[in-house]
């Protein structure tokens, strides 16, 4: 399978391209970047010929005839690249965010359905080991789930955006929000409480899901390090926690442990120290799903991260953004 890669920035170099190259039979059809220094890096780091490195992705598509496109660059470019790929009937994998607006997302969903082209979005947390384990433990029955997703970036505008809030939503919040929707289903009701000011983003989103579950997402760009911890109650009596997408603990009412004790004990799971980071973080899973969908020719809705599966996530992102903008001092008002 020959792949055309667009955008040779840090995410492509450090995560996507190395993961793709772990798959047997995958070849680099071409690499495209508008920055000549990055094109030189691509030649040096990947050991490829100069004649398959491009500054125009349309020329790369038409010259190399790839079996699929993988893109990681600016959101507005994601939209244009996806459209060009779809028009050429080339399966396309776009790193998050898929696009910069809901209108663009809906347009891409419509175009992919029209041409019945395989699509995917880089939502690796759906395939992360902790996500899979949590889903298996819950068995589809979540009562409540709370996720703390904290980071120290972006601390300003990202890409070509002019809003620090939107930058944070599309760079960070999208992962935690999408994971909750992936596990619990569409959102019926959503409310935001925040204390955003300047470049500081601090808010809590409370949601009621169509499945009957409810949950919260606590997120901020003011933490000195990355935090991704959750607590969940599922199947009425099972309490599940995870810390930093690494280990999981499970405790259950009525379960008997050593000496007949039912309290103060819990089960725990930790990935093997030999487990691949690409496997554990979900990067390999998202790519494996995309490849399998292409080979099985399952069309526009076949991938687990097809463009259409991001509609609900973007709808909720826009609602969070709207509530933050319409209630700029809600925490102070409530406090007074």
Phi and psi in degrees as GROMACS dihedral restraints (atoms count N, CA, C in turn):
[ dihedral_restraints ]
;  ai    aj    ak    al  type     phi  dphi    fc
    3     4     5     6     1   -96.1    20    10
    4     5     6     7     1   125.8    20    10
    6     7     8     9     1  -115.7    20    10
    7     8     9    10     1   134.8    20    10
    9    10    11    12     1   -99.3    20    10
   10    11    12    13     1   123.2    20    10
   12    13    14    15     1  -105.2    20    10
   13    14    15    16     1   130.8    20    10
   15    16    17    18     1  -120.5    20    10
   16    17    18    19     1   122.0    20    10
   18    19    20    21     1    94.7    20    10
   19    20    21    22     1   112.5    20    10
   21    22    23    24     1  -113.4    20    10
   22    23    24    25     1    46.3    20    10
   24    25    26    27     1   -83.0    20    10
   25    26    27    28     1  -170.3    20    10
   27    28    29    30     1   -60.6    20    10
   28    29    30    31     1   -42.6    20    10
   30    31    32    33     1   -65.4    20    10
   31    32    33    34     1   -40.6    20    10
   33    34    35    36     1   -67.0    20    10
   34    35    36    37     1   -45.0    20    10
   36    37    38    39     1   -67.8    20    10
   37    38    39    40     1   -39.5    20    10
   39    40    41    42     1   -93.5    20    10
   40    41    42    43     1   -23.8    20    10
   42    43    44    45     1  -124.4    20    10
   43    44    45    46     1   -60.3    20    10
   45    46    47    48     1   -67.7    20    10
   46    47    48    49     1   -57.2    20    10
   48    49    50    51     1   -61.3    20    10
   49    50    51    52     1   -45.0    20    10
   51    52    53    54     1   -60.2    20    10
   52    53    54    55     1   -35.6    20    10
   54    55    56    57     1   -69.4    20    10
   55    56    57    58     1   -43.6    20    10
   57    58    59    60     1   -57.4    20    10
   58    59    60    61     1   -36.9    20    10
   60    61    62    63     1   -76.6    20    10
   61    62    63    64     1    -3.9    20    10
   63    64    65    66     1   -83.3    20    10
   64    65    66    67     1    -8.3    20    10
   66    67    68    69     1   -91.9    20    10
   67    68    69    70     1   129.4    20    10
   69    70    71    72     1   -64.1    20    10
   70    71    72    73     1   134.8    20    10
   72    73    74    75     1    88.8    20    10
   73    74    75    76     1    -3.9    20    10
   75    76    77    78     1   -84.1    20    10
   76    77    78    79     1   130.1    20    10
   78    79    80    81     1  -122.7    20    10
   79    80    81    82     1   152.8    20    10
   81    82    83    84     1   -84.8    20    10
   82    83    84    85     1   110.9    20    10
   84    85    86    87     1   -76.4    20    10
   85    86    87    88     1   -38.1    20    10
   87    88    89    90     1  -174.2    20    10
   88    89    90    91     1   160.2    20    10
   90    91    92    93     1  -129.5    20    10
   91    92    93    94     1   137.1    20    10
   93    94    95    96     1  -127.1    20    10
   94    95    96    97     1   135.9    20    10
   96    97    98    99     1  -157.6    20    10
   97    98    99   100     1   143.5    20    10
   99   100   101   102     1   -77.5    20    10
  100   101   102   103     1   -16.1    20    10
  102   103   104   105     1   -89.4    20    10
  103   104   105   106     1   117.2    20    10
  105   106   107   108     1   -61.1    20    10
  106   107   108   109     1   -30.7    20    10
  108   109   110   111     1   -65.9    20    10
  109   110   111   112     1   -39.5    20    10
  111   112   113   114     1   -70.7    20    10
  112   113   114   115     1   -31.7    20    10
  114   115   116   117     1   -65.6    20    10
  115   116   117   118     1   -39.4    20    10
  117   118   119   120     1   -65.4    20    10
  118   119   120   121     1   -39.5    20    10
  120   121   122   123     1   -61.4    20    10
  121   122   123   124     1   -40.3    20    10
  123   124   125   126     1   -60.4    20    10
  124   125   126   127     1   -43.7    20    10
  126   127   128   129     1   -63.2    20    10
  127   128   129   130     1   -44.9    20    10
  129   130   131   132     1   -70.4    20    10
  130   131   132   133     1   -45.1    20    10
  132   133   134   135     1   -77.3    20    10
  133   134   135   136     1   -33.1    20    10
  135   136   137   138     1   -98.8    20    10
  136   137   138   139     1   -10.0    20    10
  138   139   140   141     1    64.8    20    10
  139   140   141   142     1    40.1    20    10
  141   142   143   144     1  -109.0    20    10
  142   143   144   145     1   165.7    20    10
  144   145   146   147     1   -75.3    20    10
  145   146   147   148     1   151.7    20    10
  147   148   149   150     1   -63.9    20    10
  148   149   150   151     1   -28.7    20    10
  150   151   152   153     1   -77.1    20    10
  151   152   153   154     1    -3.1    20    10
  153   154   155   156     1  -112.9    20    10
  154   155   156   157     1    20.6    20    10
  156   157   158   159     1  -113.0    20    10
  157   158   159   160     1   128.2    20    10
  159   160   161   162     1  -128.7    20    10
  160   161   162   163     1   158.3    20    10
  162   163   164   165     1  -107.0    20    10
  163   164   165   166     1    -0.4    20    10
  165   166   167   168     1  -133.2    20    10
  166   167   168   169     1   116.7    20    10
  168   169   170   171     1   -69.2    20    10
  169   170   171   172     1   -26.5    20    10
  171   172   173   174     1   -66.2    20    10
  172   173   174   175     1   -42.3    20    10
  174   175   176   177     1   -63.3    20    10
  175   176   177   178     1   -39.2    20    10
  177   178   179   180     1   -62.7    20    10
  178   179   180   181     1   -45.7    20    10
  180   181   182   183     1   -58.6    20    10
  181   182   183   184     1   -46.2    20    10
  183   184   185   186     1   -75.2    20    10
  184   185   186   187     1   -29.4    20    10
  186   187   188   189     1   -84.4    20    10
  187   188   189   190     1   -45.4    20    10
  189   190   191   192     1   -91.2    20    10
  190   191   192   193     1   -17.7    20    10
  192   193   194   195     1    51.4    20    10
  193   194   195   196     1    59.3    20    10
  195   196   197   198     1   -69.2    20    10
  196   197   198   199     1   157.8    20    10
  198   199   200   201     1   -80.0    20    10
  199   200   201   202     1   -20.3    20    10
  201   202   203   204     1  -161.5    20    10
  202   203   204   205     1   158.8    20    10
  204   205   206   207     1  -116.0    20    10
  205   206   207   208     1   139.4    20    10
  207   208   209   210     1  -125.8    20    10
  208   209   210   211     1   124.1    20    10
  210   211   212   213     1  -127.6    20    10
  211   212   213   214     1   138.2    20    10
  213   214   215   216     1  -145.0    20    10
  214   215   216   217     1    94.8    20    10
  216   217   218   219     1  -150.6    20    10
  217   218   219   220     1  -139.6    20    10
  219   220   221   222     1   -80.6    20    10
  220   221   222   223     1   147.4    20    10
  222   223   224   225     1   -55.0    20    10
  223   224   225   226     1   -42.2    20    10
  225   226   227   228     1   -64.3    20    10
  226   227   228   229     1   -35.3    20    10
  228   229   230   231     1   -69.7    20    10
  229   230   231   232     1   -35.2    20    10
  231   232   233   234     1   -53.8    20    10
  232   233   234   235     1   -45.9    20    10
  234   235   236   237     1   -59.6    20    10
  235   236   237   238     1   -47.9    20    10
  237   238   239   240     1   -68.4    20    10
  238   239   240   241     1   -40.6    20    10
  240   241   242   243     1   -63.3    20    10
  241   242   243   244     1   -44.4    20    10
  243   244   245   246     1   -60.3    20    10
  244   245   246   247     1   -42.9    20    10
  246   247   248   249     1   -63.5    20    10
  247   248   249   250     1   -44.2    20    10
  249   250   251   252     1   -63.3    20    10
  250   251   252   253     1   -39.7    20    10
  252   253   254   255     1   -64.9    20    10
  253   254   255   256     1   -45.8    20    10
  255   256   257   258     1   -61.5    20    10
  256   257   258   259     1   -43.4    20    10
  258   259   260   261     1   -62.1    20    10
  259   260   261   262     1   -29.1    20    10
  261   262   263   264     1   -92.0    20    10
  262   263   264   265     1     5.2    20    10
  264   265   266   267     1    60.7    20    10
  265   266   267   268     1    37.0    20    10
  267   268   269   270     1  -104.7    20    10
  268   269   270   271     1   123.6    20    10
  270   271   272   273     1   -54.5    20    10
  271   272   273   274     1   142.9    20    10
  273   274   275   276     1  -138.1    20    10
  274   275   276   277     1   134.5    20    10
  276   277   278   279     1  -114.9    20    10
  277   278   279   280     1   120.1    20    10
  279   280   281   282     1  -114.8    20    10
  280   281   282   283     1   127.7    20    10
  282   283   284   285     1   -65.7    20    10
  283   284   285   286     1   151.2    20    10
  285   286   287   288     1   -69.0    20    10
  286   287   288   289     1   149.6    20    10
  288   289   290   291     1   -79.0    20    10
  289   290   291   292     1   147.9    20    10
  291   292   293   294     1   -57.9    20    10
  292   293   294   295     1   -39.5    20    10
  294   295   296   297     1  -158.4    20    10
  295   296   297   298     1   179.1    20    10
  297   298   299   300     1   -95.8    20    10
  298   299   300   301     1   -15.1    20    10
  300   301   302   303     1  -138.4    20    10
  301   302   303   304     1   160.2    20    10
  303   304   305   306     1   -64.0    20    10
  304   305   306   307     1   -36.7    20    10
  306   307   308   309     1   -61.3    20    10
  307   308   309   310     1   -41.3    20    10
  309   310   311   312     1   -66.0    20    10
  310   311   312   313     1   -41.5    20    10
  312   313   314   315     1   -59.9    20    10
  313   314   315   316     1   -46.6    20    10
  315   316   317   318     1   -64.3    20    10
  316   317   318   319     1   -36.6    20    10
  318   319   320   321     1   -63.3    20    10
  319   320   321   322     1   -44.1    20    10
  321   322   323   324     1   -65.5    20    10
  322   323   324   325     1   -39.4    20    10
  324   325   326   327     1   -60.9    20    10
  325   326   327   328     1   -43.6    20    10
  327   328   329   330     1   -64.8    20    10
  328   329   330   331     1   -44.2    20    10
  330   331   332   333     1   -67.2    20    10
  331   332   333   334     1   -39.7    20    10
  333   334   335   336     1   -64.1    20    10
  334   335   336   337     1   -40.0    20    10
  336   337   338   339     1   -66.6    20    10
  337   338   339   340     1   -39.9    20    10
  339   340   341   342     1   -60.8    20    10
  340   341   342   343     1   -41.2    20    10
  342   343   344   345     1   -95.2    20    10
  343   344   345   346     1    -6.8    20    10
  345   346   347   348     1    52.5    20    10
  346   347   348   349     1    51.3    20    10
  348   349   350   351     1  -101.5    20    10
  349   350   351   352     1   139.3    20    10
  351   352   353   354     1   -66.7    20    10
  352   353   354   355     1   129.6    20    10
  354   355   356   357     1  -132.1    20    10
  355   356   357   358     1   160.0    20    10
  357   358   359   360     1  -158.2    20    10
  358   359   360   361     1   155.1    20    10
  360   361   362   363     1  -124.6    20    10
  361   362   363   364     1   144.5    20    10
  363   364   365   366     1   -73.8    20    10
  364   365   366   367     1    74.5    20    10
  366   367   368   369     1  -108.2    20    10
  367   368   369   370     1    70.8    20    10
  369   370   371   372     1   -64.7    20    10
  370   371   372   373     1   -22.8    20    10
  372   373   374   375     1   -66.2    20    10
  373   374   375   376     1   -23.1    20    10
  375   376   377   378     1   -62.8    20    10
  376   377   378   379     1   -28.1    20    10
  378   379   380   381     1  -105.9    20    10
  379   380   381   382     1     2.8    20    10
  381   382   383   384     1   -62.7    20    10
  382   383   384   385     1   150.1    20    10
  384   385   386   387     1   -58.8    20    10
  385   386   387   388     1   -40.8    20    10
  387   388   389   390     1   -66.8    20    10
  388   389   390   391     1   -34.5    20    10
  390   391   392   393     1   -64.3    20    10
  391   392   393   394     1   -46.0    20    10
  393   394   395   396     1   -62.7    20    10
  394   395   396   397     1   -43.0    20    10
  396   397   398   399     1   -64.8    20    10
  397   398   399   400     1   -43.6    20    10
  399   400   401   402     1   -62.3    20    10
  400   401   402   403     1   -42.4    20    10
  402   403   404   405     1   -62.2    20    10
  403   404   405   406     1   -41.4    20    10
  405   406   407   408     1   -66.1    20    10
  406   407   408   409     1   -41.2    20    10
  408   409   410   411     1   -65.8    20    10
  409   410   411   412     1   -42.8    20    10
  411   412   413   414     1   -72.0    20    10
  412   413   414   415     1   -29.5    20    10
  414   415   416   417     1    58.9    20    10
  415   416   417   418     1    32.6    20    10
  417   418   419   420     1    83.1    20    10
  418   419   420   421     1     2.2    20    10
  420   421   422   423     1  -119.6    20    10
  421   422   423   424     1    87.3    20    10
  423   424   425   426     1   -95.9    20    10
  424   425   426   427     1   134.3    20    10
  426   427   428   429     1   -90.6    20    10
  427   428   429   430     1   -51.7    20    10
  429   430   431   432     1  -153.3    20    10
  430   431   432   433     1   151.6    20    10
  432   433   434   435     1  -147.0    20    10
  433   434   435   436     1   134.7    20    10
  435   436   437   438     1  -123.2    20    10
  436   437   438   439     1   129.6    20    10
  438   439   440   441     1  -122.3    20    10
  439   440   441   442     1   127.3    20    10
  441   442   443   444     1  -103.7    20    10
  442   443   444   445     1   114.5    20    10
  444   445   446   447     1  -122.1    20    10
  445   446   447   448     1   102.7    20    10
  447   448   449   450     1  -121.0    20    10
  448   449   450   451     1   147.0    20    10
  450   451   452   453     1  -153.6    20    10
  451   452   453   454     1   177.4    20    10
  453   454   455   456     1  -116.0    20    10
  454   455   456   457     1    11.9    20    10
  456   457   458   459     1  -155.1    20    10
  457   458   459   460     1   159.3    20    10
  459   460   461   462     1   -72.5    20    10
  460   461   462   463     1   145.3    20    10
  462   463   464   465     1  -106.4    20    10
  463   464   465   466     1    29.6    20    10
  465   466   467   468     1   179.5    20    10
  466   467   468   469     1  -158.7    20    10
  468   469   470   471     1   -78.9    20    10
  469   470   471   472     1   140.9    20    10
  471   472   473   474     1  -120.7    20    10
  472   473   474   475     1   156.1    20    10
  474   475   476   477     1    56.4    20    10
  475   476   477   478     1  -132.5    20    10
  477   478   479   480     1  -106.6    20    10
  478   479   480   481     1    20.7    20    10
  480   481   482   483     1   -75.4    20    10
  481   482   483   484     1   156.0    20    10
  483   484   485   486     1  -111.8    20    10
  484   485   486   487     1     4.1    20    10
  486   487   488   489     1  -121.5    20    10
  487   488   489   490     1   121.8    20    10
  489   490   491   492     1   -60.1    20    10
  490   491   492   493     1   -36.8    20    10
  492   493   494   495     1   -63.1    20    10
  493   494   495   496     1   -50.3    20    10
  495   496   497   498     1   -63.8    20    10
  496   497   498   499     1   -36.7    20    10
  498   499   500   501     1   -59.3    20    10
  499   500   501   502     1   -45.7    20    10
  501   502   503   504     1   -67.0    20    10
  502   503   504   505     1   -42.3    20    10
  504   505   506   507     1   -59.2    20    10
  505   506   507   508     1   -44.3    20    10
  507   508   509   510     1   -83.3    20    10
  508   509   510   511     1   -19.2    20    10
  510   511   512   513     1   -95.4    20    10
  511   512   513   514     1   -37.4    20    10
  513   514   515   516     1  -117.3    20    10
  514   515   516   517     1   -58.6    20    10
  516   517   518   519     1   -56.6    20    10
  517   518   519   520     1   -33.8    20    10
  519   520   521   522     1   -53.7    20    10
  520   521   522   523     1   -35.6    20    10
  522   523   524   525     1   -69.7    20    10
  523   524   525   526     1   -51.1    20    10
  525   526   527   528     1   -65.3    20    10
  526   527   528   529     1   -43.9    20    10
  528   529   530   531     1   -61.2    20    10
  529   530   531   532     1   -45.8    20    10
  531   532   533   534     1   -64.0    20    10
  532   533   534   535     1   -37.8    20    10
  534   535   536   537     1   -62.6    20    10
  535   536   537   538     1   -43.3    20    10
  537   538   539   540     1   -64.5    20    10
  538   539   540   541     1   -42.1    20    10
  540   541   542   543     1   -66.6    20    10
  541   542   543   544     1   -39.9    20    10
  543   544   545   546     1   -60.6    20    10
  544   545   546   547     1   -39.0    20    10
  546   547   548   549     1   -82.0    20    10
  547   548   549   550     1   -36.9    20    10
  549   550   551   552     1  -111.1    20    10
  550   551   552   553     1   -13.2    20    10
  552   553   554   555     1   100.2    20    10
  553   554   555   556     1  -177.6    20    10
  555   556   557   558     1   -58.2    20    10
  556   557   558   559     1   156.0    20    10
  558   559   560   561     1   -97.5    20    10
  559   560   561   562     1   126.0    20    10
  561   562   563   564     1   -87.7    20    10
  562   563   564   565     1   -35.6    20    10
  564   565   566   567     1  -144.4    20    10
  565   566   567   568     1   140.9    20    10
  567   568   569   570     1  -143.4    20    10
  568   569   570   571     1   129.1    20    10
  570   571   572   573     1  -133.0    20    10
  571   572   573   574     1   142.6    20    10
  573   574   575   576     1  -121.5    20    10
  574   575   576   577     1   133.6    20    10
  576   577   578   579     1  -118.2    20    10
  577   578   579   580     1   132.7    20    10
  579   580   581   582     1  -147.9    20    10
  580   581   582   583     1   164.8    20    10
  582   583   584   585     1  -136.9    20    10
  583   584   585   586     1    50.9    20    10
  585   586   587   588     1   -74.3    20    10
  586   587   588   589     1   134.8    20    10
  588   589   590   591     1  -155.8    20    10
  589   590   591   592     1   129.4    20    10
  591   592   593   594     1    61.3    20    10
  592   593   594   595     1  -129.3    20    10
  594   595   596   597     1   -90.7    20    10
  595   596   597   598     1    -0.3    20    10
  597   598   599   600     1   -84.9    20    10
  598   599   600   601     1   121.2    20    10
  600   601   602   603     1  -112.1    20    10
  601   602   603   604     1   118.4    20    10
  603   604   605   606     1  -143.8    20    10
  604   605   606   607     1   110.8    20    10
  606   607   608   609     1  -152.6    20    10
  607   608   609   610     1   159.2    20    10
  609   610   611   612     1  -123.3    20    10
  610   611   612   613     1   131.0    20    10
  612   613   614   615     1  -112.1    20    10
  613   614   615   616     1   126.5    20    10
  615   616   617   618     1  -109.2    20    10
  616   617   618   619     1   131.9    20    10
  618   619   620   621     1  -130.4    20    10
  619   620   621   622     1   146.4    20    10
  621   622   623   624     1  -114.0    20    10
  622   623   624   625     1   122.8    20    10
  624   625   626   627     1   -94.3    20    10
  625   626   627   628     1   157.1    20    10
  627   628   629   630     1   -64.3    20    10
  628   629   630   631     1   -20.3    20    10
  630   631   632   633     1   -74.1    20    10
  631   632   633   634     1   -11.9    20    10
  633   634   635   636     1   102.3    20    10
  634   635   636   637     1   -16.1    20    10
  636   637   638   639     1   -72.5    20    10
  637   638   639   640     1   160.0    20    10
  639   640   641   642     1  -132.4    20    10
  640   641   642   643     1   159.3    20    10
  642   643   644   645     1  -162.0    20    10
  643   644   645   646     1   174.2    20    10
  645   646   647   648     1  -141.0    20    10
  646   647   648   649     1   149.5    20    10
  648   649   650   651     1  -125.7    20    10
  649   650   651   652     1   113.7    20    10
  651   652   653   654     1  -103.6    20    10
  652   653   654   655     1   120.2    20    10
  654   655   656   657     1  -144.7    20    10
  655   656   657   658     1   151.7    20    10
  657   658   659   660     1  -163.4    20    10
  658   659   660   661     1   155.3    20    10
  660   661   662   663     1  -105.4    20    10
  661   662   663   664     1    20.0    20    10
  663   664   665   666     1  -109.8    20    10
  664   665   666   667     1     9.9    20    10
  666   667   668   669     1   -85.7    20    10
  667   668   669   670     1   140.5    20    10
  669   670   671   672     1   -69.6    20    10
  670   671   672   673     1   -15.0    20    10
  672   673   674   675     1  -146.4    20    10
  673   674   675   676     1   165.4    20    10
  675   676   677   678     1   -74.8    20    10
  676   677   678   679     1   130.9    20    10
  678   679   680   681     1  -127.7    20    10
  679   680   681   682     1   132.5    20    10
  681   682   683   684     1  -144.0    20    10
  682   683   684   685     1    82.3    20    10
  684   685   686   687     1  -118.3    20    10
  685   686   687   688     1   144.3    20    10
  687   688   689   690     1  -137.2    20    10
  688   689   690   691     1   154.7    20    10
  690   691   692   693     1  -125.1    20    10
  691   692   693   694     1   135.6    20    10
  693   694   695   696     1  -139.7    20    10
  694   695   696   697     1   142.0    20    10
  696   697   698   699     1  -108.6    20    10
  697   698   699   700     1   125.8    20    10
  699   700   701   702     1  -138.3    20    10
  700   701   702   703     1   156.8    20    10
  702   703   704   705     1    50.2    20    10
  703   704   705   706     1    33.5    20    10
  705   706   707   708     1    71.3    20    10
  706   707   708   709     1   -34.7    20    10
  708   709   710   711     1  -125.9    20    10
  709   710   711   712     1     3.7    20    10
  711   712   713   714     1  -108.4    20    10
  712   713   714   715     1   124.7    20    10
  714   715   716   717     1  -108.4    20    10
  715   716   717   718     1   122.5    20    10
  717   718   719   720     1  -120.8    20    10
  718   719   720   721     1   133.4    20    10
  720   721   722   723     1  -129.0    20    10
  721   722   723   724     1   153.6    20    10
  723   724   725   726     1  -144.5    20    10
  724   725   726   727     1   147.0    20    10
  726   727   728   729     1  -124.2    20    10
  727   728   729   730     1   124.2    20    10
  729   730   731   732     1    55.9    20    10
  730   731   732   733     1    33.3    20    10
  732   733   734   735     1    54.9    20    10
  733   734   735   736     1    32.2    20    10
  735   736   737   738     1  -118.7    20    10
  736   737   738   739     1   -63.9    20    10
  738   739   740   741     1  -115.5    20    10
  739   740   741   742     1   158.9    20    10
  741   742   743   744     1  -128.7    20    10
  742   743   744   745     1   137.8    20    10
  744   745   746   747     1  -121.3    20    10
  745   746   747   748     1   145.0    20    10
  747   748   749   750     1  -133.0    20    10
  748   749   750   751     1   128.1    20    10
  750   751   752   753     1  -128.1    20    10
  751   752   753   754     1   146.3    20    10
  753   754   755   756     1  -139.2    20    10
  754   755   756   757     1   130.6    20    10
  756   757   758   759     1   -62.1    20    10
  757   758   759   760     1   129.9    20    10
  759   760   761   762     1    91.9    20    10
  760   761   762   763     1    -8.8    20    10
  762   763   764   765     1   -80.4    20    10
  763   764   765   766     1   135.5    20    10
  765   766   767   768     1  -100.5    20    10
  766   767   768   769     1   134.7    20    10
  768   769   770   771     1  -115.5    20    10
  769   770   771   772     1  -147.0    20    10
  771   772   773   774     1   -62.9    20    10
  772   773   774   775     1   138.6    20    10
  774   775   776   777     1    58.2    20    10
  775   776   777   778     1    27.8    20    10
  777   778   779   780     1    74.8    20    10
  778   779   780   781     1     9.3    20    10
  780   781   782   783     1   -74.5    20    10
  781   782   783   784     1   142.0    20    10
  783   784   785   786     1  -116.0    20    10
  784   785   786   787     1    -4.1    20    10
  786   787   788   789     1  -119.5    20    10
  787   788   789   790     1   162.8    20    10
  789   790   791   792     1    69.7    20    10
  790   791   792   793     1     4.7    20    10
  792   793   794   795     1  -116.5    20    10
  793   794   795   796     1   155.9    20    10
  795   796   797   798     1  -158.0    20    10
  796   797   798   799     1   157.3    20    10
  798   799   800   801     1   -89.8    20    10
  799   800   801   802     1   152.2    20    10
  801   802   803   804     1  -139.6    20    10
  802   803   804   805     1   153.4    20    10
  804   805   806   807     1  -136.0    20    10
  805   806   807   808     1   133.8    20    10
  807   808   809   810     1  -134.8    20    10
  808   809   810   811     1   134.4    20    10
  810   811   812   813     1   -64.3    20    10
  811   812   813   814     1   154.8    20    10
  813   814   815   816     1   -61.7    20    10
  814   815   816   817     1   141.3    20    10
  816   817   818   819     1   -62.6    20    10
  817   818   819   820     1   -16.0    20    10
  819   820   821   822     1   -91.2    20    10
  820   821   822   823     1    -4.1    20    10
  822   823   824   825     1   -65.7    20    10
  823   824   825   826     1   137.4    20    10
  825   826   827   828     1   -66.2    20    10
  826   827   828   829     1   137.7    20    10
  828   829   830   831     1   -61.9    20    10
  829   830   831   832     1   -34.0    20    10
  831   832   833   834     1   -67.3    20    10
  832   833   834   835     1   -34.7    20    10
  834   835   836   837     1   -70.3    20    10
  835   836   837   838     1   -50.5    20    10
  837   838   839   840     1   -63.6    20    10
  838   839   840   841     1   -37.9    20    10
  840   841   842   843     1   -84.8    20    10
  841   842   843   844     1    -7.9    20    10
  843   844   845   846     1    95.4    20    10
  844   845   846   847     1    -3.5    20    10
  846   847   848   849     1   -64.1    20    10
  847   848   849   850     1   -42.0    20    10
  849   850   851   852     1   -67.2    20    10
  850   851   852   853     1   -38.6    20    10
  852   853   854   855     1   -63.4    20    10
  853   854   855   856     1   -41.5    20    10
  855   856   857   858     1   -66.9    20    10
  856   857   858   859     1   -36.3    20    10
  858   859   860   861     1   -74.5    20    10
  859   860   861   862     1   -40.4    20    10
  861   862   863   864     1   -59.4    20    10
  862   863   864   865     1   -41.2    20    10
  864   865   866   867     1   -63.9    20    10
  865   866   867   868     1   -42.8    20    10
  867   868   869   870     1   -62.8    20    10
  868   869   870   871     1   -46.7    20    10
  870   871   872   873     1   -61.9    20    10
  871   872   873   874     1   -44.9    20    10
  873   874   875   876     1   -62.3    20    10
  874   875   876   877     1   -37.4    20    10
  876   877   878   879     1   -67.1    20    10
  877   878   879   880     1   -39.4    20    10
  879   880   881   882     1   -64.0    20    10
  880   881   882   883     1   -48.0    20    10
  882   883   884   885     1   -65.8    20    10
  883   884   885   886     1   -31.6    20    10
  885   886   887   888     1   -87.8    20    10
  886   887   888   889     1    -3.9    20    10
  888   889   890   891     1    54.1    20    10
  889   890   891   892     1    50.0    20    10
  891   892   893   894     1   -87.7    20    10
  892   893   894   895     1     0.2    20    10
  894   895   896   897     1    78.4    20    10
  895   896   897   898     1  -166.2    20    10
  897   898   899   900     1   -63.0    20    10
  898   899   900   901     1   -29.3    20    10
  900   901   902   903     1  -105.2    20    10
  901   902   903   904     1     9.3    20    10
  903   904   905   906     1   -78.8    20    10
  904   905   906   907     1   -31.1    20    10
  906   907   908   909     1   -76.8    20    10
  907   908   909   910     1   148.4    20    10
  909   910   911   912     1   -68.8    20    10
  910   911   912   913     1   -17.4    20    10
  912   913   914   915     1  -121.5    20    10
  913   914   915   916     1    30.8    20    10
  915   916   917   918     1   -53.6    20    10
  916   917   918   919     1   153.4    20    10
  918   919   920   921     1   -48.9    20    10
  919   920   921   922     1   -40.8    20    10
  921   922   923   924     1   -62.5    20    10
  922   923   924   925     1   -26.9    20    10
  924   925   926   927     1   -73.8    20    10
  925   926   927   928     1   -10.8    20    10
  927   928   929   930     1   -94.3    20    10
  928   929   930   931     1    -2.1    20    10
  930   931   932   933     1   -59.4    20    10
  931   932   933   934     1   -47.8    20    10
  933   934   935   936     1   -65.8    20    10
  934   935   936   937     1   -38.5    20    10
  936   937   938   939     1   -62.1    20    10
  937   938   939   940     1   -45.6    20    10
  939   940   941   942     1   -68.7    20    10
  940   941   942   943     1   -34.7    20    10
  942   943   944   945     1   -60.4    20    10
  943   944   945   946     1   -43.2    20    10
  945   946   947   948     1   -72.1    20    10
  946   947   948   949     1   -35.7    20    10
  948   949   950   951     1   -59.9    20    10
  949   950   951   952     1   -42.9    20    10
  951   952   953   954     1   -67.4    20    10
  952   953   954   955     1   -34.1    20    10
  954   955   956   957     1   -68.7    20    10
  955   956   957   958     1   -41.1    20    10
  957   958   959   960     1   -61.6    20    10
  958   959   960   961     1   -45.8    20    10
  960   961   962   963     1   -60.5    20    10
  961   962   963   964     1   -43.3    20    10
  963   964   965   966     1   -64.2    20    10
  964   965   966   967     1   -42.6    20    10
  966   967   968   969     1   -67.1    20    10
  967   968   969   970     1   -38.0    20    10
  969   970   971   972     1   -64.5    20    10
  970   971   972   973     1   -38.7    20    10
  972   973   974   975     1   -75.3    20    10
  973   974   975   976     1   -31.1    20    10
  975   976   977   978     1   -86.4    20    10
  976   977   978   979     1   -15.0    20    10
  978   979   980   981     1  -127.0    20    10
  979   980   981   982     1    66.7    20    10
  981   982   983   984     1   -66.6    20    10
  982   983   984   985     1   -19.9    20    10
  984   985   986   987     1  -129.4    20    10
  985   986   987   988     1    35.2    20    10
  987   988   989   990     1   -62.8    20    10
  988   989   990   991     1   -37.8    20    10
  990   991   992   993     1   -65.4    20    10
  991   992   993   994     1   -44.5    20    10
  993   994   995   996     1   -66.0    20    10
  994   995   996   997     1   -37.5    20    10
  996   997   998   999     1   -64.1    20    10
  997   998   999  1000     1   -44.1    20    10
  999  1000  1001  1002     1   -65.8    20    10
 1000  1001  1002  1003     1   -37.7    20    10
 1002  1003  1004  1005     1   -67.3    20    10
 1003  1004  1005  1006     1   -32.3    20    10
